[in-house]
Amino acid sequence: MAGETSSSGGAGFRARIDHFLYSGEKKHVVAGIAIFGAIFGVPWYLMTRGAKHDSHQDYMERANKARSERLSSGQPSPVKE
């Protein structure tokens, strides 16, 4: 019973997956690495394809520039009550 094929004439899906996972054949290992790479590589690519991220130093320089411009404009800041 354990070695019989399914009624459709082929090996069952679970048996095929177990064979791929545990066989250690080179083509199965390469296919597994490719699938793993695609699962994690595609989202990573989509997240990092946007604009270049600024460093903390760039952010601090822009913040200091904006702060100095705001303070040197001569307009008083709105008073909070």
Secondary structure, DSSP 4 states (H G I P E B T S, - for coil): -TTPPPTTSS--HHHHHHHHHHS--HHHHHHHHHHHHHHHHHHHHHHHSSSPPPPHHHHHHHHHHHHHHHHHT-PPPPPP-
